[in-house]
Amino acid sequence: MDIVLGLQWGDEGKGKFIDLISENYDITARFNGGSNAGHSIQRNGKRITLKMIPSGIFMKTVQNVIGTGTVLDPVSFKKEILNLQVFDETIQPEKNIIISRKAHLVLPTHRFLDIFMEESPDYTTIGTTKNGIAQAYSNKILRQNLRVGDLFSSDFQTRVVPILRRDYKMLTDGGMVLPSFEEMSSEFFEAVDFLKRFNCTETEIYLNTALNEGKNILAEGSQAAMLDIDHGTYPYVTSSSTTAAGACSGLGISPKKMGEIYGIAKAYCTRVGNGMFPTELFDELGEEIRIKGNEFGSNTGRPRRIGWLDLPALQYAVMINGVTQLVLTKADVLSGLKSVAICTHYELEDGKIEKISAVLPDNAKPVLKWMEGWNADFSNMKNSSELPQELQDFLTFLEAELGIPVAYLSIGPGREQILKLSSK
């Protein structure tokens, strides 16, 4: 099993890379998160954002698994499937999407609870997508939630309605204005009936059987390493395990069966929501990069925060994930700049230096290494030998600092605009 995951704070371009290499696999499997993810893919001049559906969906011979470590919102899933079929009417999702019976459900009240907590002064506000993901995971840990397999039980409705009524009462008592209970529950149960059309099974058995038969699996992570619930910049993180280890637990596959671990990173950094971001740019250059790189949330449309590449954080992410190959994206966005910067380490107030870290005190000062910028027309570039020397120097520096090869370089938004570096 090979793994693709983000190494920063998300939005690194995982979907495009998975779309490119998924033709080499029999199965793509999503192992964490929910509809708070947003993998944007551009095909045939059109763009679509996938939330729950694995990015291998466009390969007709690839099976796509939504694994046990995910949380599934039936209402959002139905909308995503219908949107996918409008985007590409040749896709038959009911034939090549398999859903874990053990994946937990995101209930309609979870989304409103998320909104309530984000807007209440009584809770820490971190800037979530307000899709109810944390509430689903919280209830999973509390052992108070329902799973996909429960949809097929004869008593599902009598089990879920009291939960919905309890949450609904708590929200309305708290002053929140909601749609009618009947409207909300009707939409949910219609989506549940739609979801039951799909193959829901014990995906751990399916995936391990496939591996034993010699089939190739690509595990797909959502969000990114620096948003991991344990190892990220807590509390400004997501609610699931986003690391390579999370792929094993989220899919039920032994770590002994891991192969290549592809880590995706931008040539600069972005993040959405709140949280530490020491290399953040607040000037016109940051806005220029945001516009040129179309750095707006694929799921929410929120403008992303922009900053220089954070090498200590990237080294940390490479370490905890055991990354074997780096995929660098958005190098074309920095084209035309006279110089570009990389944060090589941090200086702390007491004079100490941090060279590898995920969480730093507020007074940590990023130390920047400036490198000569590059200027090139990437639109028709087909070979790594055409890369400007300044960009090659940038890549060589990263390889030396990270100890892994930059194996792929994305130079544009299209799936065909990813170069496999010939020297790797």
Backbone hydrogen bonds in HBPLUS format (Angstrom, degrees):
<---DONOR---> <-ACCEPTOR-->    atom                        ^
c    i                          cat <-CA-CA->   ^        H-A-AA   ^      H-
h    n   atom  resd res      DA  || num        DHA   H-A  angle D-A-AA Bond
n    s   type  num  typ     dist DA aas  dist angle  dist       angle   num
A0259-GLY N   A0001-MET O   2.63 MM 258  5.40 143.7  1.76 151.9 145.7     1
A0002-ASP N   A0217-ILE O   3.00 MM 215  6.37 159.6  2.04 167.2 164.3     2
A0219-ALA N   A0002-ASP O   2.75 MM 217  6.12 171.7  1.76 160.2 159.5     3
A0003-ILE N   A0260-GLU O   2.93 MM 257  6.41 155.6  1.99 153.8 161.8     4
A0262-TYR N   A0003-ILE O   2.73 MM 259  6.00 153.3  1.80 178.2 170.9     5
A0004-VAL N   A0219-ALA O   2.91 MM 215  6.22 158.7  1.96 168.5 173.0     6
A0221-GLY N   A0004-VAL O   3.06 MM 217  6.26 155.9  2.12 168.2 175.1     7
A0005-LEU N   A0262-TYR O   3.05 MM 257  6.49 158.7  2.10 168.3 175.1     8
A0264-ILE N   A0005-LEU O   2.93 MM 259  6.19 160.1  1.97 153.5 158.8     9
A0225-ALA N   A0006-GLY O   2.93 MM 219  6.01 161.5  1.97 127.8 131.0    10
A0007-LEU N   A0264-ILE O   2.95 MM 257  5.74 149.0  2.04 168.6 158.5    11
A0226-MET N   A0008-GLN O   3.03 MM 218  5.35 144.1  2.16 154.3 159.1    12
A0017-PHE N   A0013-GLY O   3.44 MM   4  6.70 162.9  2.47 147.9 152.1    13
A0018-ILE N   A0014-LYS O   2.90 MM   4  6.13 164.8  1.92 160.8 165.4    14
A0019-ASP N   A0015-GLY O   2.88 MM   4  6.01 158.5  1.92 147.6 154.1    15
A0020-LEU N   A0016-LYS O   3.05 MM   4  6.29 141.6  2.21 138.2 148.2    16
A0020-LEU N   A0017-PHE O   3.07 MM   3  5.01 121.4  2.42  91.9 106.8    17
A0021-ILE N   A0017-PHE O   3.02 MM   4  6.37 160.1  2.06 155.7 159.1    18
A0022-SER N   A0018-ILE O   2.80 MM   4  5.49 137.0  1.99 152.6 160.0    19
A0024-ASN N   A0021-ILE O   2.93 MM   3  5.76 166.8  1.95 126.0 130.4    20
A0025-TYR N   A0022-SER O   2.99 MM   3  5.29 163.8  2.01 116.7 119.0    21
A0026-ASP N   A0216-ASN O   2.95 MM 190  5.31 150.5  2.04 131.6 140.7    22
A0063-GLN N   A0026-ASP O   2.97 MM  37  6.34 166.5  1.98 152.3 150.2    23
A0027-ILE N   A0216-ASN O   3.17 MM 189  6.50 146.5  2.29 158.0 164.1    24
A0218-LEU N   A0027-ILE O   2.85 MM 191  6.23 157.9  1.90 154.4 161.8    25
A0028-THR N   A0063-GLN O   2.91 MM  35  6.41 154.9  1.97 160.6 168.9    26
A0065-VAL N   A0028-THR O   2.81 MM  37  6.23 162.7  1.84 154.3 160.2    27
A0029-ALA N   A0218-LEU O   2.84 MM 189  6.19 156.8  1.90 152.1 155.8    28
A0220-GLU N   A0029-ALA O   2.67 MM 191  5.71 168.5  1.68 148.6 150.2    29
A0030-ARG N   A0065-VAL O   2.80 MM  35  6.14 160.9  1.84 171.1 166.4    30
A0067-GLY N   A0030-ARG O   2.87 MM  37  5.64 156.5  1.92 155.1 163.0    31
A0031-PHE N   A0220-GLU O   3.27 MM 189  6.37 155.2  2.34 153.4 155.5    32
A0071-VAL N   A0033-GLY O   3.06 MM  38  6.09 152.8  2.14 134.7 137.6    33
A0037-ALA N   A0034-GLY O   3.25 MM   3  6.20 167.3  2.27 122.7 124.4    34
A0039-HIS N   A0050-LEU O   2.81 MM  11  5.08 160.4  1.85 159.1 157.2    35
A0050-LEU N   A0039-HIS O   2.85 MM  11  5.08 169.3  1.86 142.2 139.9    36
A0041-ILE N   A0048-ILE O   2.80 MM   7  5.45 163.6  1.82 162.7 168.0    37
A0048-ILE N   A0041-ILE O   2.88 MM   7  5.45 159.4  1.92 155.6 162.3    38
A0043-ARG N   A0046-LYS O   2.74 MM   3  5.31 148.9  1.83 157.3 164.4    39
A0046-LYS N   A0043-ARG O   2.84 MM   3  5.31 164.5  1.86 120.8 125.6    40
A0057-ILE N   A0054-PRO O   3.32 MM   3  6.12 150.2  2.42 125.1 126.3    41
A0059-MET N   A0056-GLY O   3.08 MM   3  5.72 167.6  2.09 122.9 126.9    42
A0062-VAL N   A0059-MET O   3.06 MM   3  5.45 166.2  2.08 118.0 122.4    43
A0064-ASN N   A0096-ASN O   2.92 MM  32  5.84 147.7  2.02 130.1 140.6    44
A0098-ILE N   A0064-ASN O   2.76 MM  34  6.08 160.5  1.79 157.5 161.8    45
A0066-ILE N   A0098-ILE O   2.84 MM  32  6.25 158.3  1.88 160.6 167.5    46
A0100-SER N   A0066-ILE O   2.91 MM  34  6.11 157.3  1.96 174.3 171.6    47
A0070-THR N   A0067-GLY O   3.26 MM   3  5.84 165.9  2.28 116.9 120.1    48
A0069-GLY N   A0250-GLY O   2.94 MM 181  3.86 146.5  2.05 128.3 125.1    49
A0072-LEU N   A0104-HIS O   2.72 MM  32  6.18 154.3  1.78 162.7 166.3    50
A0106-VAL N   A0072-LEU O   2.84 MM  34  5.50 155.6  1.90 123.9 123.2    51
A0077-PHE N   A0073-ASP O   2.83 MM   4  5.93 162.5  1.86 161.6 167.7    52
A0078-LYS N   A0074-PRO O   2.98 MM   4  6.08 160.3  2.02 145.4 149.7    53
A0079-LYS N   A0075-VAL O   3.23 MM   4  6.50 164.0  2.25 148.3 152.0    54
A0080-GLU N   A0076-SER O   2.93 MM   4  6.16 153.7  2.00 148.5 156.3    55
A0081-ILE N   A0077-PHE O   2.93 MM   4  6.18 159.2  1.98 154.4 159.3    56
A0082-LEU N   A0078-LYS O   3.05 MM   4  6.28 168.0  2.06 154.1 157.1    57
A0083-ASN N   A0079-LYS O   2.97 MM   4  6.09 154.8  2.03 144.9 152.1    58
A0084-LEU N   A0080-GLU O   2.88 MM   4  6.05 151.4  1.97 144.7 152.7    59
A0085-GLN N   A0081-ILE O   3.02 MM   4  6.32 153.3  2.09 150.8 157.0    60
A0086-VAL N   A0082-LEU O   3.19 MM   4  6.45 139.2  2.37 138.1 148.3    61
A0087-PHE N   A0083-ASN O   3.00 MM   4  6.26 153.7  2.07 146.0 153.4    62
A0088-ASP N   A0084-LEU O   2.90 MM   4  6.17 156.4  1.96 151.5 157.4    63
A0091-ILE N   A0088-ASP O   3.22 MM   3  5.97 166.4  2.24 120.7 124.5    64
A0095-LYS N   A0092-GLN O   2.96 MM   3  5.72 158.8  2.00 124.4 131.1    65
A0096-ASN N   A0093-PRO O   3.24 MM   3  5.30 132.0  2.49  96.7 108.7    66
A0099-ILE N   A0199-ASN O   2.89 MM 100  6.21 166.5  1.91 155.8 160.5    67
A0201-THR N   A0099-ILE O   2.90 MM 102  6.31 145.2  2.02 155.6 166.8    68
A0103-ALA N   A0100-SER O   3.31 MM   3  5.39 164.2  2.34 102.1 106.8    69
A0101-ARG N   A0201-THR O   2.86 MM 100  5.21 149.1  1.96 137.5 140.1    70
A0149-GLY N   A0101-ARG O   2.79 MM  48  4.23 152.3  1.87 135.3 126.6    71
A0148-VAL N   A0103-ALA O   2.85 MM  45  5.74 157.8  1.90 169.7 176.8    72
A0105-LEU N   A0146-LEU O   2.98 MM  41  5.94 168.0  1.99 158.9 154.9    73
A0110-HIS N   A0107-LEU O   2.93 MM   3  5.31 142.6  2.08 110.1 121.3    74
A0113-LEU N   A0109-THR O   2.88 MM   4  6.10 150.7  1.96 148.9 157.7    75
A0114-ASP N   A0110-HIS O   2.93 MM   4  6.15 150.2  2.02 145.4 153.2    76
A0115-ILE N   A0111-ARG O   3.07 MM   4  6.41 157.4  2.13 146.0 151.2    77
A0116-PHE N   A0112-PHE O   2.86 MM   4  6.03 160.7  1.89 146.2 152.0    78
A0117-MET N   A0113-LEU O   2.96 MM   4  6.15 161.7  1.99 149.6 153.3    79
A0118-GLU N   A0114-ASP O   3.01 MM   4  6.18 155.7  2.07 148.0 154.9    80
A0119-GLU N   A0115-ILE O   3.04 MM   4  6.18 142.2  2.18 146.6 156.1    81
A0120-SER N   A0117-MET O   3.40 MM   3  5.10 153.0  2.48  93.0 100.6    82
A0123-TYR N   A0120-SER O   3.43 MM   3  5.96 173.1  2.43 115.1 116.3    83
A0274-ASN N   A0126-ILE O   3.01 MM 148  5.17 165.2  2.04 130.1 134.4    84
A0136-ALA N   A0132-GLY O   3.17 MM   4  6.40 153.3  2.25 145.3 151.9    85
A0137-TYR N   A0133-ILE O   3.03 MM   4  6.35 167.1  2.05 158.7 161.6    86
A0138-SER N   A0134-ALA O   2.75 MM   4  5.87 154.0  1.82 147.0 155.4    87
A0139-ASN N   A0135-GLN O   3.01 MM   4  6.15 164.0  2.03 145.9 149.3    88
A0140-LYS N   A0136-ALA O   2.96 MM   4  6.16 138.5  2.13 139.2 151.5    89
A0141-ILE N   A0137-TYR O   3.01 MM   4  6.31 160.1  2.05 152.7 155.5    90
A0142-LEU N   A0138-SER O   2.93 MM   4  6.21 148.7  2.03 144.8 154.7    91
A0144-GLN N   A0139-ASN O   2.79 MM   5  5.03 167.1  1.81 157.9 158.7    92
A0143-ARG N   A0140-LYS O   3.03 MM   3  5.02 151.5  2.12  99.7 108.5    93
A0150-ASP N   A0147-ARG O   2.90 MM   3  5.35 140.2  2.06 109.9 121.5    94
A0151-LEU N   A0148-VAL O   3.01 MM   3  5.60 156.5  2.07 116.2 123.1    95
A0152-PHE N   A0149-GLY O   3.31 MM   3  5.97 157.1  2.36 113.8 118.6    96
A0153-SER N   A0150-ASP O   3.04 MM   3  5.26 166.0  2.06 111.7 115.7    97
A0156-PHE N   A0153-SER O   3.25 MM   3  5.31 162.8  2.29 112.5 111.4    98
A0159-ARG N   A0155-ASP O   3.04 MM   4  6.24 132.6  2.27 147.6 161.0    99
A0159-ARG N   A0156-PHE O   3.05 MM   3  5.14 134.4  2.27  98.3 111.5   100
A0160-VAL N   A0156-PHE O   2.91 MM   4  6.13 155.4  1.97 158.6 165.1   101
A0161-VAL N   A0157-GLN O   3.09 MM   4  5.92 165.0  2.12 149.2 152.8   102
A0163-ILE N   A0160-VAL O   3.09 MM   3  5.28 120.3  2.46 101.7 116.6   103
A0164-LEU N   A0160-VAL O   3.01 MM   4  6.34 161.1  2.05 157.3 162.8   104
A0165-ARG N   A0161-VAL O   2.85 MM   4  6.10 162.9  1.88 159.9 164.7   105
A0166-ARG N   A0162-PRO O   2.93 MM   4  6.03 157.5  1.98 142.8 148.9   106
A0167-ASP N   A0163-ILE O   3.02 MM   4  6.27 170.0  2.03 154.4 156.5   107
A0168-TYR N   A0164-LEU O   2.84 MM   4  5.91 158.8  1.88 147.6 154.7   108
A0169-LYS N   A0165-ARG O   2.91 MM   4  6.02 161.1  1.94 148.9 153.0   109
A0170-MET N   A0166-ARG O   3.09 MM   4  6.32 161.9  2.12 148.2 153.2   110
A0171-LEU N   A0167-ASP O   3.01 MM   4  6.23 157.7  2.06 152.1 157.5   111
A0172-THR N   A0168-TYR O   2.98 MM   4  6.20 168.5  1.99 153.5 156.8   112
A0173-ASP N   A0169-LYS O   2.82 MM   4  5.85 157.9  1.87 150.0 156.9   113
A0174-GLY N   A0170-MET O   3.07 MM   4  6.15 130.0  2.33 129.5 142.0   114
A0174-GLY N   A0171-LEU O   3.05 MM   3  4.95 127.8  2.34  91.3 105.7   115
A0176-MET N   A0171-LEU O   3.04 MM   5  5.52 163.8  2.07 149.9 145.3   116
A0175-GLY N   A0172-THR O   2.99 MM   3  5.06 160.4  2.03 105.4 109.9   117
A0184-MET N   A0180-SER O   3.01 MM   4  6.28 169.2  2.02 158.6 160.9   118
A0185-SER N   A0181-PHE O   2.92 MM   4  6.01 171.0  1.93 153.7 156.6   119
A0186-SER N   A0182-GLU O   2.92 MM   4  5.85 151.7  2.00 140.8 149.0   120
A0187-GLU N   A0183-GLU O   3.17 MM   4  6.35 163.6  2.20 148.5 151.7   121
A0188-PHE N   A0184-MET O   3.16 MM   4  6.38 154.7  2.23 143.2 150.5   122
A0189-PHE N   A0185-SER O   2.94 MM   4  6.16 166.2  1.96 154.0 156.2   123
A0190-GLU N   A0186-SER O   3.06 MM   4  6.20 151.6  2.14 146.8 154.4   124
A0191-ALA N   A0187-GLU O   3.10 MM   4  6.27 152.6  2.18 141.4 148.7   125
A0192-VAL N   A0188-PHE O   2.88 MM   4  6.19 145.2  2.00 145.7 156.6   126
A0193-ASP N   A0189-PHE O   3.07 MM   4  6.28 157.1  2.12 142.4 146.7   127
A0194-PHE N   A0190-GLU O   3.13 MM   4  6.41 149.1  2.23 139.6 148.2   128
A0195-LEU N   A0191-ALA O   2.88 MM   4  6.14 156.6  1.94 149.4 155.4   129
A0196-LYS N   A0192-VAL O   3.07 MM   4  6.29 145.4  2.19 147.3 155.9   130
A0197-ARG N   A0194-PHE O   3.17 MM   3  5.73 163.7  2.20 113.5 118.4   131
A0198-PHE N   A0195-LEU O   3.05 MM   3  5.82 165.3  2.07 122.6 126.8   132
A0205-ILE N   A0202-GLU O   3.14 MM   3  5.77 127.0  2.43 113.7 123.9   133
A0206-TYR N   A0202-GLU O   3.26 MM   4  6.60 163.4  2.29 146.5 151.4   134
A0207-LEU N   A0203-THR O   2.83 MM   4  5.88 167.2  1.84 150.3 152.9   135
A0208-ASN N   A0204-GLU O   3.04 MM   4  6.13 166.1  2.06 145.5 149.8   136
A0209-THR N   A0205-ILE O   2.93 MM   4  5.93 156.1  1.99 148.3 155.1   137
A0210-ALA N   A0206-TYR O   3.05 MM   4  6.22 151.8  2.13 140.4 148.3   138
A0211-LEU N   A0207-LEU O   2.96 MM   4  6.30 154.9  2.03 148.7 155.2   139
A0212-ASN N   A0208-ASN O   3.00 MM   4  6.21 158.3  2.05 145.3 151.0   140
A0213-GLU N   A0209-THR O   3.04 MM   4  6.27 131.3  2.28 138.9 151.8   141
A0213-GLU N   A0210-ALA O   3.11 MM   3  5.05 131.8  2.36  93.5 106.9   142
A0215-LYS N   A0210-ALA O   2.97 MM   5  5.35 159.6  2.02 155.7 149.2   143
A0214-GLY N   A0211-LEU O   2.94 MM   3  5.12 160.1  1.98 108.6 113.6   144
A0227-LEU N   A0224-ALA O   2.91 MM   3  5.47 158.6  1.96 119.4 125.7   145
A0228-ASP N   A0225-ALA O   3.13 MM   3  5.26 163.5  2.16 112.0 113.0   146
A0233-THR N   A0226-MET O   3.08 MM   7  6.04 154.6  2.15 150.4 142.5   147
A0238-THR N   A0227-LEU O   2.88 MM  11  5.40 167.7  1.89 137.9 141.1   148
A0232-GLY N   A0228-ASP O   2.90 MM   4  4.48 141.7  2.05 128.2 128.6   149
A0229-ILE N   A0240-SER O   3.26 MM  11  5.54 159.5  2.30 137.9 141.5   150
A0234-TYR N   A0232-GLY O   2.87 MM   2  5.56 137.2  2.06 104.2  91.2   151
A0236-TYR N   A0233-THR O   2.95 MM   3  5.72 127.3  2.24 135.9 133.3   152
A0246-GLY N   A0243-THR O   2.91 MM   3  5.00 123.5  2.24  96.2 111.5   153
A0247-ALA N   A0244-ALA O   3.05 MM   3  5.15 135.4  2.26  97.0 109.3   154
A0248-CYS N   A0245-ALA O   3.13 MM   3  5.32 124.3  2.46  98.4 111.4   155
A0249-SER N   A0245-ALA O   3.20 MM   4  6.62 164.8  2.23 153.3 155.9   156
A0250-GLY N   A0246-GLY O   2.72 MM   4  5.57 153.2  1.79 140.1 149.3   157
A0251-LEU N   A0247-ALA O   3.09 MM   4  5.89 133.5  2.31 132.5 140.8   158
A0252-GLY N   A0248-CYS O   2.79 MM   4  5.54 128.7  2.05 137.9 150.9   159
A0253-ILE N   A0248-CYS O   3.02 MM   5  4.80 147.5  2.13 132.2 139.6   160
A0257-LYS N   A0254-SER O   2.97 MM   3  5.63 164.0  2.00 119.2 124.5   161
A0258-MET N   A0255-PRO O   3.16 MM   3  5.46 167.0  2.18 116.3 116.5   162
A0324-THR N   A0261-ILE O   2.96 MM  63  5.27 158.2  2.01 136.5 143.7   163
A0325-GLN N   A0261-ILE O   3.37 MM  64  6.44 163.6  2.40 143.8 141.3   164
A0263-GLY N   A0325-GLN O   2.93 MM  62  6.30 165.1  1.96 165.0 169.9   165
A0327-VAL N   A0263-GLY O   2.80 MM  64  5.98 160.9  1.84 163.7 162.2   166
A0265-ALA N   A0327-VAL O   2.97 MM  62  6.31 161.4  2.01 164.3 165.9   167
A0329-THR N   A0265-ALA O   2.86 MM  64  6.18 155.7  1.92 145.2 152.6   168
A0267-ALA N   A0329-THR O   2.92 MM  62  6.07 132.3  2.16 161.2 165.9   169
A0269-CYS N   A0307-GLY O   2.83 MM  38  5.02 173.5  1.84 146.6 144.4   170
A0307-GLY N   A0269-CYS O   2.93 MM  38  5.02 145.2  2.05 149.3 144.4   171
A0271-ARG N   A0305-ARG O   3.20 MM  34  5.30 140.3  2.37 127.2 135.6   172
A0305-ARG N   A0271-ARG O   2.85 MM  34  5.30 160.9  1.88 160.5 158.2   173
A0280-GLU N   A0277-PHE O   3.09 MM   3  5.59 159.4  2.13 126.7 127.7   174
A0308-TRP N   A0279-THR O   3.19 MM  29  5.41 146.5  2.31 133.1 129.6   175
A0281-LEU N   A0306-ILE O   2.69 MM  25  5.74 166.7  1.70 151.1 151.1   176
A0287-GLU N   A0283-ASP O   3.33 MM   4  6.75 155.4  2.40 145.6 152.0   177
A0288-GLU N   A0284-GLU O   2.83 MM   4  6.08 150.0  1.92 146.8 155.9   178
A0289-ILE N   A0285-LEU O   2.94 MM   4  6.22 160.7  1.97 155.4 158.9   179
A0290-ARG N   A0286-GLY O   2.98 MM   4  6.16 155.4  2.04 143.1 150.5   180
A0291-ILE N   A0287-GLU O   2.97 MM   4  6.19 161.6  2.00 150.7 154.2   181
A0292-LYS N   A0288-GLU O   2.95 MM   4  6.07 172.6  1.95 153.1 155.5   182
A0293-GLY N   A0289-ILE O   2.80 MM   4  5.71 156.3  1.86 146.7 153.5   183
A0295-GLU N   A0290-ARG O   2.86 MM   5  4.83 169.1  1.87 147.3 150.4   184
A0294-ASN N   A0291-ILE O   3.15 MM   3  5.05 158.0  2.20 101.3 107.9   185
A0296-PHE N   A0294-ASN O   2.93 MM   2  5.76 131.5  2.17 107.7  92.9   186
A0304-ARG N   A0295-GLU O   2.93 MM   9  5.45 175.7  1.93 140.9 139.9   187
A0297-GLY N   A0302-ARG O   2.65 MM   5  4.93 164.0  1.68 142.8 145.0   188
A0301-GLY N   A0297-GLY O   2.67 MM   4  4.32 140.4  1.82 115.7 127.3   189
A0343-CYS N   A0309-LEU O   2.86 MM  34  6.11 170.7  1.87 178.4 178.0   190
A0314-LEU N   A0310-ASP O   3.01 MM   4  6.21 150.7  2.10 144.0 153.3   191
A0311-LEU N   A0343-CYS O   2.99 MM  32  5.62 146.1  2.11 144.3 154.4   192
A0315-GLN N   A0311-LEU O   2.76 MM   4  5.94 160.0  1.80 159.1 163.5   193
A0316-TYR N   A0312-PRO O   3.07 MM   4  6.23 151.3  2.16 139.3 147.0   194
A0317-ALA N   A0313-ALA O   2.99 MM   4  6.27 157.0  2.05 146.2 151.7   195
A0318-VAL N   A0314-LEU O   2.92 MM   4  6.14 159.0  1.97 151.4 156.9   196
A0319-MET N   A0315-GLN O   2.99 MM   4  6.12 154.0  2.06 142.7 149.8   197
A0320-ILE N   A0316-TYR O   3.02 MM   4  6.32 170.0  2.03 159.8 159.8   198
A0321-ASN N   A0317-ALA O   3.22 MM   4  6.13 140.1  2.39 139.6 148.7   199
A0322-GLY N   A0318-VAL O   2.98 MM   4  5.77 125.1  2.29 138.9 150.3   200
A0323-VAL N   A0318-VAL O   3.27 MM   5  5.15 152.8  2.34 136.9 143.2   201
A0326-LEU N   A0405-PRO O   2.95 MM  79  6.09 170.0  1.96 168.7 167.3   202
A0407-ALA N   A0326-LEU O   2.87 MM  81  5.73 131.5  2.11 142.9 156.9   203
A0408-TYR N   A0326-LEU O   3.45 MM  82  6.82 161.0  2.49 149.4 150.9   204
A0328-LEU N   A0408-TYR O   3.04 MM  80  6.31 160.1  2.08 153.5 147.9   205
A0410-SER N   A0328-LEU O   2.76 MM  82  6.15 167.1  1.78 158.3 162.8   206
A0333-VAL N   A0330-LYS O   3.12 MM   3  5.27 138.0  2.31  99.5 110.5   207
A0335-SER N   A0332-ASP O   3.13 MM   3  5.15 154.3  2.19 101.0 108.9   208
A0337-LEU N   A0334-LEU O   3.27 MM   3  6.04 161.3  2.31 142.2 142.9   209
A0336-GLY N   A0374-TRP O   2.71 MM  38  6.00 168.8  1.72 151.9 155.3   210
A0373-GLY N   A0338-LYS O   2.90 MM  35  4.81 164.2  1.92 120.8 115.9   211
A0340-VAL N   A0371-MET O   2.90 MM  31  5.40 157.7  1.95 150.7 158.1   212
A0371-MET N   A0340-VAL O   2.78 MM  31  5.40 168.8  1.79 167.2 171.1   213
A0342-ILE N   A0369-LYS O   2.97 MM  27  5.23 145.5  2.09 137.5 148.4   214
A0369-LYS N   A0342-ILE O   2.73 MM  27  5.23 163.5  1.76 149.5 154.5   215
A0344-THR N   A0367-VAL O   2.97 MM  23  6.07 146.9  2.08 166.9 175.4   216
A0367-VAL N   A0345-HIS O   2.87 MM  22  5.55 162.5  1.90 171.5 165.5   217
A0346-TYR N   A0354-GLU O   2.92 MM   8  5.11 156.9  1.97 145.1 152.6   218
A0354-GLU N   A0346-TYR O   2.96 MM   8  5.11 158.6  2.01 140.3 147.4   219
A0347-GLU N   A0365-LYS O   2.88 MM  18  5.08 161.6  1.92 142.4 146.8   220
A0365-LYS N   A0347-GLU O   2.88 MM  18  5.08 170.9  1.89 146.0 149.1   221
A0348-LEU N   A0352-LYS O   2.87 MM   4  5.29 173.3  1.88 160.8 162.0   222
A0351-GLY N   A0348-LEU O   2.93 MM   3  5.35 160.2  1.97 119.2 122.2   223
A0364-ALA N   A0361-PRO O   3.02 MM   3  5.58 163.3  2.05 123.9 124.7   224
A0381-MET N   A0378-PHE O   3.24 MM   3  5.12 166.2  2.26 105.4 109.5   225
A0386-GLU N   A0383-ASN O   3.02 MM   3  5.72 164.5  2.05 119.8 124.8   226
A0387-LEU N   A0384-SER O   3.13 MM   3  5.49 166.7  2.15 112.2 116.4   227
A0391-LEU N   A0388-PRO O   3.10 MM   3  5.51 125.3  2.41 107.0 119.5   228
A0392-GLN N   A0388-PRO O   3.09 MM   4  6.45 156.4  2.15 150.2 157.6   229
A0393-ASP N   A0389-GLN O   2.85 MM   4  6.13 150.0  1.94 150.5 158.5   230
A0394-PHE N   A0390-GLU O   3.11 MM   4  6.35 147.6  2.22 136.6 145.1   231
A0395-LEU N   A0391-LEU O   2.97 MM   4  6.29 156.1  2.03 151.4 156.8   232
A0396-THR N   A0392-GLN O   2.92 MM   4  6.13 157.4  1.97 147.5 153.9   233
A0397-PHE N   A0393-ASP O   2.98 MM   4  6.16 155.4  2.05 146.5 152.4   234
A0398-LEU N   A0394-PHE O   3.16 MM   4  6.45 159.1  2.21 145.3 150.4   235
A0399-GLU N   A0395-LEU O   2.98 MM   4  6.25 162.4  2.01 153.1 157.6   236
A0400-ALA N   A0396-THR O   3.06 MM   4  6.26 158.5  2.11 147.4 152.8   237
A0401-GLU N   A0397-PHE O   3.05 MM   4  6.28 155.3  2.11 150.1 156.6   238
A0402-LEU N   A0398-LEU O   2.86 MM   4  5.92 156.9  1.91 155.5 161.6   239
A0403-GLY N   A0399-GLU O   2.82 MM   4  5.48 146.6  1.93 140.8 148.6   240
A0421-LEU N   A0407-ALA O   3.00 MM  14  5.52 153.5  2.08 135.6 142.9   241
A0409-LEU N   A0419-LEU O   2.88 MM  10  5.13 153.4  1.95 144.9 153.5   242
A0419-LEU N   A0409-LEU O   2.78 MM  10  5.13 163.7  1.80 153.2 148.1   243
A0411-ILE N   A0417-GLN O   2.86 MM   6  5.54 167.8  1.87 160.2 164.3   244
A0417-GLN N   A0414-GLY O   2.95 MM   3  5.24 159.2  1.99 110.2 117.0   245
A0424-LYS N   A0421-LEU O   3.04 MM   3  5.75 166.9  2.06 123.7 127.8   246
